[in-house]
Amino acid sequence: MNELIALDLPGGPGFVDALRRIWDDGDAAAPIDQRLPAPARARLLNRLAPAAVVDASGRSELTGGRPILPGDALVMTTSGTTGDPKGVVLTHDGVAASAEASASYIGTETGDHWLACLPLAHVGGLSVITRALHHSAELTVLPSFDVDAVTRAAASGANLVSLVPAVLDRIDAGPFRRVLLGGSAIPADRPPNAVATYGMTETGSGVVYDGHRLAGVELRIVAGQVEVRGPMLLRGYRDGTDPKDPDGWFPTGDAGALDAEGVLSVFGRVGDVIVTGGENVWPVAVERVLETHSGVAAVAVVGRPDPTWGHRVTAVIVAAGAPPSLDELRDHVRTELPAYAAPHEVEFVTELPRTGLGKVRRSAL
């Protein structure tokens, strides 16, 4: 019987070896976030129901494990930004399709060397390992992101890496042939070797690069929502449910649009739209403008209840130096967006709540 094995190890050669052994045995792996406190880890294991856990002390059998289906490779947990994390089941065929689609866009070269430095419990981090293994490329896996360790790896030949925008400006991206950027708030002025990727756990990592769908990926917009179909999508969730429709389309929960050439623009989560005075305001659009203000180090835009407008556009800001005034910020937004999109209120904080991959947790604002 094929089993699910929880992989509770930090990044490094030992993690890769353990993953290989699990797959060689015909089982599937569920990487566990090393930053989880003990109670959260226990709840996650209970939800995923693995048959065993592999950690620094070896392998321990667990009770109540639920089997997997033949061909299942991974159970990856979602970020949990919109609720409790879900276990996403990815198959070996899907993992291979994702690696092939990525390679078709960025190309493969002799001597390619992948660097994994993001959390391996997230698909954006683990997909670095699966791409390298699929193409038999050289691979360096770090236990966590560390500027000095990334710099040393680049000096030793690593030329492909996945990062999140929050750490991009902390390293010299120049030595890398390609930098795959995932997560939110991807900067418009990113280096020329940086690729903006769009995807999620259910899509097996990025399926759209720089607005263009990868090979084998189909996109459509239904009632303003982005839907995806392709061979790299999840088989289903660990609880037995399948979010895809009967024709294999997965509704992402993101609002977006396709232009005449098929280039995708993503506006944000469908539930994030702010309706103010009967007008729809997408937080991401306002955030992109505010981020260009010299007095803004980081920003998230949310809607606060308002008895007159329904909701008022509110900018939650980490200031860069002296906090800018509300009027100054409103004027700045109105240079690029309609007046109704300008914030009606500003709140200053020392930091924004984020997930492990740098996404703003709007529910915590």
N, C-alpha and C positions, 0 to 999 in steps of 0.2 A: 504494500500500500504506500502510495506517495504521501509524504508528510511535509508539514511546514516547520521550518527550523528558525527560531529567532536568533539573529546574529548580533550579539551584544558585545562588539569589540570596537576599539578606536581605529581610525584609519591607519593603514600601514600594510606592509607585506603580509602580516598575519591575517588581516581582514580578507585580502584577496585569496590567500591560500584556503581559508575556511569557506569562502564562497565557492571556490572551485570544487572542494570536497562535497559540499551540499549538492551541487549540481551533478557531480559524478555519481552520486547515490540516487539520482532521480528525484530529489526533493526540491522544494522551493525555499528561498531565504526571505526573511523579514528583518531587515536592518533596523536596529533600535537606536534612537537618538541618545547619544552619550551624555547629553546635557539634562536629560529628564531626571527629576528627583524620584526617589524610591516609590512614593505613592502613585505618581503618574505612570511610572514604568509598570507597576503592578496592574493598573487599570488597562493599560495598553495591551499587555500580555493576555489579560482576561478577554479583551475584545477580539484579539486576533486568534486566540486559541491555538498556539503552536504546540507541536508534540514534544519539543525539546528546546533548550536554549544553549547556545555556545558562547561562553565568555572567557575571561582570562584564566579561569580555573578549569576549563575543559567543557565537556558536554554534560548537561543535566536533563534527565527526562522529566516531563511534566504530565500531569493528569488532565484529562478533558480535551486533549488535542483533537482538532478536526482535520480530516484528510484534505488533500488538494486533488485537482484533476491532472491526469497525465499532460505534460507540456507546460504546466505552470512553472514559472521561473522565479518570480518575485511577488511579494506582497509589500507594497510601499504605502505608507500612511500619508494622507493629505495634511496640509499645513494646519487645518483647523481654524482658519481665520473666519469662517462663517458657521462654525459649530464644532461638534466633536469630530476628531480626526476619523477618517474612514480608511479601511484597508483596501487598497486598489490592487487587483490581481493582474499582473502582466505575464504574458507567455514568452517562451523562448523565441517563437516566431515573431512576436511583436517586438521584442528587444532587438532581434536581428534586423527587422525592418526599420526600426528607428535609427540604428547605427548606419545602415546603408543609405538612408535618406539624408542623414547629416553629412556623410562623406560625399554624397553626390553634389552637395552644395559647396562645401569648403574644399573639396578635393582631398586626395591622399597623396603623400609624397614619401619617398624613401627616407628613412630616418625620422619620421614623425614620432613625437614623444609627448604623450599626454600627461598633464599634471592635474591631479585631483586634490583640491584643497577646500571644497565646500562640504557641509555635513552629508555624510553618506546615507543618512536616513531619509533624505530628500532625493527625489528623482533627478533633479538637476546636478546633484553631486555624484550619485551612483552611476548616472549615465556616462560619465567620463570613463569609469572603469569598464563598463560594458562595451563602449566604443573601442577602447584599446584592446580588450580581449577579443572582440569580434574580428578586428583587423590585424591581430598579432603585433600591435605597435608597442613600443617601449612605454612603460608606465611608472610614474612616481606618485605615491599616495601619501599625503600628509595627514596627521591626526586632526588638524584644524588649520584655518587660515592664519598664517604668520608671515609678515612682510619679509623678514630676513630669510625664512625658509623658501618662500616663493622666489625671492631674488636669487638664492643659491641654485634652486632647481632650474631657473631660466639660464643661469650661467653654465649649468651642466648639460644643457641641450634641450630642455623642455620647451616645445614650441607651440603647443596647443593647450588651452586652459579654459575652464568655465568659471565665471565670476558673477558677482552681483554688483550693481552700481555703487553700493555703499563702500566697497573696498577698491574700486577701480582707480580712484585718484591717490591711493596709498602706495601704488606700485608703479614701476616703469613698464608699460605695456609694450614698449618697442621691440624687445627681443622675441615676442611671440608672433608666429605666423598668423594665428587667428585667436581671438578672445571671444568666446560665446558669452553674451550677457543675457541673463534671465532675471526675472523678478519685476518689480515695479519701478517707475521713475527712471527709465533708461535715458541718459542724457542725450540731447540732440547733437552736442558737440563732442561725441565720443571719438576716440582715435580711429583712423581709417582701417585698422586691422580688427576693429571690434564689430561684432555682428549682433544686432538686436534680435533676440529670439522670443517667440511667443508659444506657450504651451503650458501644460499642467500635468499633475500626476496621472490623470486619466488618459492623457494623450501620450504617455510614455516618454516625456521630455518635450523639447521644442519641436513644433511641426510647421512653424512659419518663421522664416529668417528674413530680416529686413523687409517685412511686409509681404514676402513671396512664399507661397506654400511650397513645401518640400515635395520631392518626387513621391508619387503615390498618395498624396494628401488631397482631399477634396474639402472645399469650404463653401458654405452658403450662409445667407442671412435670413432668418425666419423671425418675423415680428420684431426686427431690430436686434436679435440675438445671434451671436456667432455659433454656428454648428460645424462640426468637424467629422469627417469620415476617413478612415485609412487603416492599413494593416497593423499599425503600431498601437492602436487603441487598446484599452483594457479589455480583458475578457468579461469582467464584472467586479463587483465588490465582494469582500470576504464574507459579508453576511448573506450572500446568495442573490442579491438584487443586481440588476443590470440597468444602468442609466441610458443606454442606447435605445433608439427606437427600432422597430422591426427591420428597417432597412439599413441599420448600422450607423445611423447618425447620432452623434453625441452633442447635446446642448451644453455649451460651456458655462452658461450663466454670465457671459460677458456681452456687453453691447458693442456693436461695431458696424463697419460698412466696408463694402468692396467697391473700388473704383472701376472704371471702364476696362482697365488693364488687369483687373483681378488682384490689385494690391490691397491688403487688409489694413484698416485702421481700427484700433481697439480703443473704446472710450472709457471703459471701466466696468465694474460689476453692475449688472442690471439693477440691483437693489441699492446702488450707491447714488443714483441720479437724484438730484435735489430739485424739487418742484417748488419754485418761488414765484408768487404772483402769476401762476399759470404758465410759467416758462420753465423748460427743462435745462438744468445746468449740470454738466458733467464735471465732477471734481478734478479729474486728471487734466482736463484742458486748462482750468484755472491754475492748478498747481504748476503746470509747465511754464506759464507766464510768470507767476510769482517767484519761481526758482531763479529767474534771470535778474531779479532785483538784488542789488549789492548788499542790502540789509537783511537778506533771508538766507540762512544756512540750510534749513530744511523746512518743509511745509506739508501739511495735509489739509484738505478742504472737506468740510462736512456740513450737513444741514442741521440747524437747531430749530426746534418748534417755534413758530411765531404766530400770534393770534391774527395778524393782519395779512401776512404774506404766505401763510401755510408753513413755510420754512424760510429761514434766512441763511444766506451763504456765509459761512464762518471759516476764517483761515486760522488754523492752529500752527503757530510758527516758532521755530527755533531761530532766534535772531543771530545775525553775524555782526557783533558790535552793538552800537546803539539801536534800540528797537525802532523800526520805522513806524510812522503814524498810519492810522487807518486811511485818512484822506490820501496819503502818498501811495499806499498800496492800491487803493481804488483807482486812482489816476493811472497807475502803471498797468493794471489789468485792462482798463478801457482803451488803451492804445492798440490792443489786439483782439479784444472780445467785446460783445455787446455789453451795455451798461448794466443789464440785469445780472450778468455773471460776476460783476465786481463784488467783493465781500462786503457785507453789511456789518461785520463784527470781526475783531481779531483777538485771539487768545495767545499769549506767549507762554511757552513751556521750555524746560531745559533739554528735553529729548522727546522724540516720538516713539510710542510703543511699536515694536517691530517683531516679526517672526524671525526664525533662525536664518532665513534667506533674505532678510532685509525688507520684506513687504510690510507696509504700515498696517497695523491692526486697527482699522477704523472703529470696530466695535468697542475698543478700549478708550476711545477719545471722548 
